[in-house]
Amino acid sequence: MRIALLYGSTTGTTERIARRLRDMLGLPIDTFANVHELEADDLAGHDLIIAGVPTWYMGELQDDWDTLCPGLCRVDLSASRVAVFGAGDQSGYPDHFQDAMGRLLDAFVAHGARPGLGSTSTEGYAFEGSLAVREGRFCGLAIDEVNQPELTEARIRAWCSQLRRELGQAKV
């Protein structure tokens, strides 16, 4: 299985989360990169794309993703599954918490990638609205390093275990 773990990060938070995911996932990562270092064509041939994004402003994608996403139309992602994670601030932006995570998943799906991995409970968060909530659950891993940094490690560990189960992979 070819796995890409990608992130966009302006302040470093999403990069730190991506590094922790890489270290805890226990699966071989073929491509680990900040998306500003990639072209959309670099995503071709991956069975699993794990993509991380912080939510900027009022629910927008981080700039590096804004640049990469339009190029996804050139890539055949039909054999790729996608899982997403996001960094956000539920207290400062309660109406847009993790919106970018939902936008990013939608961009991958619109270009052929298959969703359905890594949804997580919204329990334990306090927010008003989110484009990342699907059928009452986050469409991926929601991290709030601003208000709940003490929960980050456990959330990452649980999500990595969940992804391995959903992929039918034992930890290596």
Buried (B, 14 or more C-beta within 10 A) or exposed (E): EBBBBBBBBEEEBBBBBBEBBBEBBBBEBBBBBBBBEBEBEBBBBBEBBBBBBBBBEEBBBBEBBBBBBEBBEEBEBEEBBBBBBBBBBBEEBBEBBBBBBBBBBBBBBEBBBBBEBBBBEBEEBEBEBBBBBBEEBBBBBBBBBBBBEEBBEEBBEBBBBBBBEBBEBEEE
